[in-house]
Amino acid sequence: MPAGSASSRTRTRGRSGPGAGSRTRGGGDRLVGIDLARCLALLGMMATHVLDARTPGGDVSASHWLASGRASALFAVLAGVSIALVSGRGTPVVGGQRLRVSAALVVRAVLVGAIGLLLGTLDTGIAVILTYYAVLFVLALPFLGLTARPLLAVAVAWVAAAPVVSHLARPELPPRQFDSPEPEQLLEPGRLVAELLFTGYYPAVPWVAYLLLGLAIGRADLRSRRVAAVLVVNGAVAAVGATLLSRALTSSRFDWTELDAVAGGMYGQTPTDNGWRWLLVVVPHSTTPFDLVQTGGSAALVVGLCLLVAGAARDLSPVVERALQVLVGAGAMTLTLFVLHVVMRTDAVWPPEEPSTYAWHVLVALWIGSVYAALGRRGPLETVVGWLPGKIRGRSSG
């Protein structure tokens, strides 16, 4: 989940090429637009955890319609962007540097996964994404050498094939035990792996599609207005097109009651005992081809818009760009703030079923993020999780 756990801090040393983050015009060592997108993803995830999913009349609430499925998908896409930024940006790292980046990602995955397992022990009612997220880091390794076009091609194929593979595989696997993986599941590694890859709330195998999309985006020139505009247009077309096509295909295969019952989300996957028709729906957390395209397109749209906003701020003046960076500082430390948000959802800290507390979650996150950004400091967990991977990778690699 929090994409800050795959850091996009791209330190440069005045050079470009494999393993070096290229310091481009108007530059600094962060991409403010990516931090803005991370901030929005964090606020969206908080909304799905705190605000009511249904209105008093029984309809899906506006906040749930907007954020459910989309916020977590945006985090996964941004994880891919971050991995691209630390693996050479437009020119993928090769040779020894690729081995170092790969080793650093594995170490980061272990650390983030451990945090996720610990959070899973808290009684919050939240399906914690971090352990699944850690698995995505490892699954990214075979694709580090690809450039943008091949990554997009693989992503398209993955969207079509992974839900089918999941549909065929899940009946043969142990059922999910928990919404969030917990340390005790380490005693049953086979069941845990099945849950992380296929049967869990955020199944990593289908979610690789988001990672591939993010890697492709991160391989592009993220300071180019043309790239941002392409993301906005193509993302909107994909999201709207997938939704309309899904509705057309499901209108004759489902009745309204069936679709309304699952409109709030499907907890990771579709039923496997009622034919293939469920792969046609576009429902949050269903991981169907239509859901993956709709949420992936939405993520690309948000990233493009955030890059355009950051570009406009950069053009106005460095002061405006810096002010925006402080305003969205939460996006640079989403791992720390996500963990804090989960802890705040425990009974000992805050009533977990009180929608009015959402404003406090937002204010706390934005305030802490702005203070750290103003001071030029990394978040505490970002520092801890990033230290050893940074040493392994070598700072010049991003």
SULCORSUL-V436515 format. One record per residue. N is the residue number from 1. RES is the residue in three letters. OMEGA is omega in degrees with one decimal (none if undefined). NEAR is the number of other ideal C-beta (glycine too) atoms within 12 Angstrom. D_FIRST is the distance of its C-alpha to the first C-alpha in Angstrom with 1 decimal. Layout:
N&RES&OMEGA&NEAR&D_FIRST / N&RES&OMEGA&NEAR&D_FIRST
This chain:
1&MET&-172.9&51&0.0 / 2&PRO&-175.1&50&3.8 / 3&ALA&175.2&54&5.8 / 4&GLY&179.6&48&8.6 / 5&SER&168.2&52&8.1 / 6&ALA&-162.8&50&9.7 / 7&SER&174.6&50&12.4 / 8&SER&177.7&44&14.3 / 9&ARG&-172.1&33&17.3 / 10&THR&178.7&38&20.0 / 11&ARG&-177.7&28&23.1 / 12&THR&179.5&24&26.2 / 13&ARG&174.5&18&29.7 / 14&GLY&179.6&13&31.7 / 15&ARG&177.3&15&31.4 / 16&SER&-178.6&21&29.6 / 17&GLY&-178.5&21&29.2 / 18&PRO&176.4&28&27.2 / 19&GLY&-179.9&35&24.9 / 20&ALA&173.1&30&25.6 / 21&GLY&-176.3&41&23.6 / 22&SER&-179.1&28&26.2 / 23&ARG&-173.8&22&27.1 / 24&THR&-174.0&22&28.1 / 25&ARG&178.0&15&30.1 / 26&GLY&-163.1&25&29.2 / 27&GLY&-101.9&23&26.8 / 28&GLY&-174.8&30&25.1 / 29&ASP&174.4&26&22.7 / 30&ARG&170.8&40&19.6 / 31&LEU&-173.3&50&18.9 / 32&VAL&179.8&39&18.9 / 33&GLY&177.8&42&17.9 / 34&ILE&175.7&49&14.6 / 35&ASP&177.1&50&14.0 / 36&LEU&178.5&44&15.3 / 37&ALA&178.0&51&12.9 / 38&ARG&178.9&52&9.9 / 39&CYS&178.9&45&12.0 / 40&LEU&177.8&38&12.6 / 41&ALA&178.9&48&9.1 / 42&LEU&-180.0&49&8.7 / 43&LEU&177.4&39&12.2 / 44&GLY&177.9&42&11.7 / 45&MET&176.7&48&9.1 / 46&MET&-179.3&41&11.7 / 47&ALA&-179.7&32&14.4 / 48&THR&-179.6&42&13.5 / 49&HIS&-169.7&39&13.4 / 50&VAL&-175.2&35&16.6 / 51&LEU&-179.0&32&18.8 / 52&ASP&179.0&25&21.0 / 53&ALA&-177.8&29&20.1 / 54&ARG&173.7&21&23.9 / 55&THR&175.5&17&26.7 / 56&PRO&178.5&8&29.9 / 57&GLY&177.0&8&31.4 / 58&GLY&178.3&14&28.9 / 59&ASP&174.0&15&27.2 / 60&VAL&-178.0&27&23.5 / 61&SER&-178.8&24&22.8 / 62&ALA&-179.1&15&22.2 / 63&SER&-179.8&27&18.9 / 64&HIS&177.7&30&17.6 / 65&TRP&-176.4&27&19.2 / 66&LEU&-168.9&24&17.5 / 67&ALA&-173.8&36&13.9 / 68&SER&-177.7&38&13.5 / 69&GLY&-177.8&47&11.9 / 70&ARG&-178.1&41&11.9 / 71&ALA&-179.6&44&9.2 / 72&SER&176.4&47&6.4 / 73&ALA&177.6&50&8.5 / 74&LEU&176.3&51&8.8 / 75&PHE&-178.5&50&5.3 / 76&ALA&176.6&54&6.3 / 77&VAL&179.6&50&9.7 / 78&LEU&172.7&56&9.1 / 79&ALA&176.7&56&7.9 / 80&GLY&177.0&50&11.2 / 81&VAL&-179.0&53&13.0 / 82&SER&179.0&52&12.2 / 83&ILE&176.4&54&13.5 / 84&ALA&-177.9&47&16.4 / 85&LEU&179.3&44&17.2 / 86&VAL&-179.1&45&17.6 / 87&SER&171.2&47&19.5 / 88&GLY&-177.4&36&22.3 / 89&ARG&-175.3&40&21.1 / 90&GLY&179.6&32&23.9 / 91&THR&-174.1&30&25.7 / 92&PRO&178.3&34&23.7 / 93&VAL&-178.8&38&24.6 / 94&VAL&171.7&21&27.2 / 95&GLY&-176.8&15&29.1 / 96&GLY&179.6&16&28.6 / 97&GLN&176.7&28&25.9 / 98&ARG&177.3&30&23.8 / 99&LEU&179.1&22&24.3 / 100&ARG&177.6&30&23.3 / 101&VAL&179.4&40&20.0 / 102&SER&178.6&33&19.4 / 103&ALA&179.1&27&20.3 / 104&ALA&179.0&39&18.0 / 105&LEU&178.3&47&15.0 / 106&VAL&178.6&26&16.1 / 107&VAL&178.3&29&16.6 / 108&ARG&179.9&44&13.2 / 109&ALA&179.9&35&11.8 / 110&VAL&-177.4&24&14.3 / 111&LEU&179.6&32&13.5 / 112&VAL&178.3&45&9.7 / 113&GLY&178.5&38&10.7 / 114&ALA&176.7&26&13.5 / 115&ILE&178.9&38&11.7 / 116&GLY&179.0&45&9.7 / 117&LEU&178.6&30&13.2 / 118&LEU&177.5&24&14.8 / 119&LEU&179.1&39&12.8 / 120&GLY&179.7&36&13.7 / 121&THR&-178.7&23&17.3 / 122&LEU&-179.9&28&17.1 / 123&ASP&-175.5&21&18.7 / 124&THR&-174.1&28&16.5 / 125&GLY&-179.3&21&16.3 / 126&ILE&170.9&35&12.5 / 127&ALA&-173.5&35&10.9 / 128&VAL&-173.0&40&8.2 / 129&ILE&-165.0&51&5.3 / 130&LEU&-178.9&49&5.4 / 131&THR&174.8&44&8.6 / 132&TYR&-179.6&48&8.1 / 133&TYR&178.3&56&5.6 / 134&ALA&178.7&39&8.6 / 135&VAL&179.0&41&11.0 / 136&LEU&177.5&48&9.9 / 137&PHE&-178.7&47&11.1 / 138&VAL&-179.7&34&14.3 / 139&LEU&177.7&35&14.8 / 140&ALA&-170.2&44&14.7 / 141&LEU&-178.4&27&17.8 / 142&PRO&-173.2&19&20.5 / 143&PHE&-175.3&37&19.7 / 144&LEU&-177.1&44&19.8 / 145&GLY&-176.1&26&23.4 / 146&LEU&173.7&32&23.2 / 147&THR&-168.8&26&23.9 / 148&ALA&-174.8&32&22.7 / 149&ARG&176.3&16&25.2 / 150&PRO&178.5&20&24.8 / 151&LEU&178.5&37&21.0 / 152&LEU&179.0&30&21.5 / 153&ALA&178.5&18&24.2 / 154&VAL&179.5&28&22.1 / 155&ALA&179.2&40&19.3 / 156&VAL&178.8&22&22.0 / 157&ALA&-179.2&20&23.4 / 158&TRP&178.9&35&20.2 / 159&VAL&-179.1&37&19.6 / 160&ALA&-170.7&20&23.2 / 161&ALA&-172.4&22&23.3 / 162&ALA&178.2&35&20.1 / 163&PRO&177.7&39&20.5 / 164&VAL&177.4&24&24.1 / 165&VAL&179.0&27&23.5 / 166&SER&-179.8&39&21.1 / 167&HIS&179.6&33&23.8 / 168&LEU&-173.2&17&26.4 / 169&ALA&-170.6&23&24.6 / 170&ARG&177.5&30&23.2 / 171&PRO&-179.2&17&26.7 / 172&GLU&-175.1&14&27.5 / 173&LEU&176.1&27&24.6 / 174&PRO&178.9&21&24.3 / 175&PRO&178.9&18&22.8 / 176&ARG&178.8&27&19.5 / 177&GLN&-172.4&22&20.3 / 178&PHE&171.1&32&17.5 / 179&ASP&179.8&28&14.7 / 180&SER&175.5&39&12.7 / 181&PRO&-178.0&43&13.9 / 182&GLU&-178.8&28&16.3 / 183&PRO&-177.7&21&18.5 / 184&GLU&178.4&17&21.5 / 185&GLN&175.2&27&20.1 / 186&LEU&177.5&20&20.7 / 187&LEU&176.0&11&24.3 / 188&GLU&-172.5&17&23.8 / 189&PRO&179.9&14&21.9 / 190&GLY&178.4&16&23.0 / 191&ARG&-179.8&24&21.6 / 192&LEU&178.9&33&18.3 / 193&VAL&178.3&25&18.0 / 194&ALA&-179.6&28&19.1 / 195&GLU&-178.8&38&16.4 / 196&LEU&-175.2&42&13.5 / 197&LEU&-170.2&35&15.2 / 198&PHE&-166.9&38&16.9 / 199&THR&-176.1&37&17.4 / 200&GLY&-176.5&43&14.2 / 201&TYR&178.6&39&12.3 / 202&TYR&-172.0&48&9.7 / 203&PRO&-169.2&48&12.4 / 204&ALA&-176.5&40&11.6 / 205&VAL&175.1&39&15.1 / 206&PRO&-176.4&49&15.0 / 207&TRP&173.1&50&11.5 / 208&VAL&177.1&44&13.1 / 209&ALA&177.4&46&14.7 / 210&TYR&-179.0&55&11.8 / 211&LEU&179.6&51&11.5 / 212&LEU&176.9&42&15.3 / 213&LEU&179.0&48&15.5 / 214&GLY&176.1&49&13.3 / 215&LEU&179.1&48&15.5 / 216&ALA&178.4&41&18.5 / 217&ILE&-179.1&51&17.7 / 218&GLY&176.9&48&17.2 / 219&ARG&179.9&34&20.6 / 220&ALA&177.2&36&22.3 / 221&ASP&-173.3&25&24.0 / 222&LEU&173.4&46&21.4 / 223&ARG&179.0&31&24.3 / 224&SER&176.8&22&26.4 / 225&ARG&179.6&25&27.0 / 226&ARG&178.2&18&28.0 / 227&VAL&-179.9&31&24.6 / 228&ALA&-179.7&35&22.9 / 229&ALA&177.3&21&25.5 / 230&VAL&177.9&27&25.1 / 231&LEU&-179.3&43&21.3 / 232&VAL&-175.2&29&22.3 / 233&VAL&-177.6&21&25.2 / 234&ASN&177.4&29&23.8 / 235&GLY&179.0&37&20.5 / 236&ALA&179.6&23&22.7 / 237&VAL&-179.3&23&25.1 / 238&ALA&-176.7&36&22.6 / 239&ALA&-178.8&34&20.9 / 240&VAL&-178.8&21&24.4 / 241&GLY&179.3&22&26.1 / 242&ALA&-180.0&31&23.8 / 243&THR&-178.3&30&24.1 / 244&LEU&-179.5&18&27.9 / 245&LEU&178.1&22&28.5 / 246&SER&-179.9&30&26.6 / 247&ARG&178.6&22&28.7 / 248&ALA&-177.4&16&31.8 / 249&LEU&-177.5&23&31.3 / 250&THR&-174.8&28&30.3 / 251&SER&-178.5&17&33.1 / 252&SER&-175.8&10&35.7 / 253&ARG&-179.4&19&33.7 / 254&PHE&168.7&26&32.3 / 255&ASP&-173.4&12&33.8 / 256&TRP&-177.3&12&32.3 / 257&THR&179.3&10&31.8 / 258&GLU&-177.1&21&29.7 / 259&LEU&179.3&25&27.3 / 260&ASP&-178.1&16&27.3 / 261&ALA&-177.4&18&26.4 / 262&VAL&-174.5&30&23.1 / 263&ALA&179.9&29&22.4 / 264&GLY&179.1&28&19.8 / 265&GLY&-175.5&34&17.6 / 266&MET&170.7&29&18.3 / 267&TYR&169.7&25&15.7 / 268&GLY&-178.8&39&14.6 / 269&GLN&-179.2&41&17.9 / 270&THR&175.0&38&21.4 / 271&PRO&178.9&24&24.6 / 272&THR&-175.0&25&26.4 / 273&ASP&-176.5&11&29.8 / 274&ASN&177.1&16&30.8 / 275&GLY&-176.0&13&31.1 / 276&TRP&-172.3&19&29.1 / 277&ARG&-179.0&24&29.2 / 278&TRP&177.3&34&25.8 / 279&LEU&178.8&36&24.3 / 280&LEU&-173.5&30&25.8 / 281&VAL&173.4&41&23.8 / 282&VAL&-173.4&43&21.2 / 283&VAL&179.4&40&19.3 / 284&PRO&176.5&39&15.7 / 285&HIS&174.0&40&13.9 / 286&SER&-178.8&40&17.1 / 287&THR&169.4&51&16.0 / 288&THR&175.8&42&19.6 / 289&PRO&-178.9&37&20.6 / 290&PHE&176.5&37&21.2 / 291&ASP&179.9&45&17.8 / 292&LEU&179.7&50&16.1 / 293&VAL&-178.1&38&18.6 / 294&GLN&-178.7&40&18.4 / 295&THR&175.8&47&14.7 / 296&GLY&176.3&49&14.6 / 297&GLY&177.0&37&17.7 / 298&SER&179.0&46&16.4 / 299&ALA&178.0&50&13.5 / 300&ALA&177.5&44&16.4 / 301&LEU&-179.1&35&18.5 / 302&VAL&178.8&43&16.3 / 303&VAL&179.2&50&15.8 / 304&GLY&178.9&40&19.6 / 305&LEU&179.7&27&20.5 / 306&CYS&176.8&38&18.6 / 307&LEU&177.8&39&20.3 / 308&LEU&178.3&30&23.6 / 309&VAL&179.7&32&23.3 / 310&ALA&177.5&39&22.6 / 311&GLY&177.9&32&25.5 / 312&ALA&178.3&21&27.8 / 313&ALA&179.3&28&27.1 / 314&ARG&-179.0&31&27.8 / 315&ASP&-179.9&17&31.0 / 316&LEU&176.2&16&32.2 / 317&SER&175.5&13&32.2 / 318&PRO&179.7&17&30.3 / 319&VAL&179.0&12&30.5 / 320&VAL&178.6&20&28.8 / 321&GLU&179.3&31&26.0 / 322&ARG&178.5&24&25.6 / 323&ALA&177.8&20&25.8 / 324&LEU&-179.7&33&22.9 / 325&GLN&177.9&34&20.9 / 326&VAL&-178.7&31&21.7 / 327&LEU&-177.9&27&21.1 / 328&VAL&-178.4&39&17.5 / 329&GLY&177.7&38&17.0 / 330&ALA&-179.0&44&14.0 / 331&GLY&179.1&52&12.1 / 332&ALA&-178.6&51&13.2 / 333&MET&-175.6&44&11.9 / 334&THR&177.2&53&8.6 / 335&LEU&178.6&45&7.9 / 336&THR&-174.7&38&11.3 / 337&LEU&175.2&45&11.3 / 338&PHE&178.3&48&8.4 / 339&VAL&177.7&39&10.4 / 340&LEU&178.6&31&13.5 / 341&HIS&179.4&46&12.6 / 342&VAL&178.8&40&12.2 / 343&VAL&178.6&27&15.4 / 344&MET&-179.3&32&17.1 / 345&ARG&177.6&34&16.8 / 346&THR&-178.4&21&19.0 / 347&ASP&-177.1&15&22.7 / 348&ALA&-176.8&12&23.9 / 349&VAL&-175.5&20&22.1 / 350&TRP&176.7&26&21.9 / 351&PRO&-171.9&18&23.1 / 352&PRO&-175.8&24&20.0 / 353&GLU&-177.1&20&21.8 / 354&GLU&-176.2&19&23.0 / 355&PRO&-177.6&25&21.8 / 356&SER&179.2&14&23.7 / 357&THR&-179.1&23&21.4 / 358&TYR&180.0&31&18.8 / 359&ALA&178.6&18&20.9 / 360&TRP&175.9&22&20.7 / 361&HIS&-179.4&37&17.0 / 362&VAL&-177.9&29&17.0 / 363&LEU&179.3&19&20.0 / 364&VAL&-178.5&26&18.8 / 365&ALA&-177.5&43&15.6 / 366&LEU&-179.8&28&17.7 / 367&TRP&179.2&20&20.6 / 368&ILE&179.7&34&18.9 / 369&GLY&-179.2&41&17.1 / 370&SER&179.0&28&20.5 / 371&VAL&179.8&22&22.4 / 372&TYR&179.3&31&20.4 / 373&ALA&179.8&33&20.6 / 374&ALA&179.5&17&24.3 / 375&LEU&-178.2&15&24.9 / 376&GLY&-176.9&16&23.2 / 377&ARG&172.0&20&21.1 / 378&ARG&176.1&30&17.7 / 379&GLY&-178.3&36&15.6 / 380&PRO&-179.1&20&16.8 / 381&LEU&175.5&35&13.8 / 382&GLU&178.5&40&13.3 / 383&THR&-178.0&23&17.0 / 384&VAL&-176.6&24&17.0 / 385&VAL&-175.8&38&14.3 / 386&GLY&-172.3&36&15.7 / 387&TRP&-177.4&20&19.4 / 388&LEU&175.1&19&20.2 / 389&PRO&178.1&36&18.2 / 390&GLY&177.5&29&20.0 / 391&LYS&-178.8&15&23.2 / 392&ILE&-174.6&24&22.9 / 393&ARG&-173.2&40&21.9 / 394&GLY&-172.4&26&24.4 / 395&ARG&-177.6&24&23.7 / 396&SER&-179.3&26&25.6 / 397&SER&-179.4&43&23.0 / 398&GLY&none&45&20.5
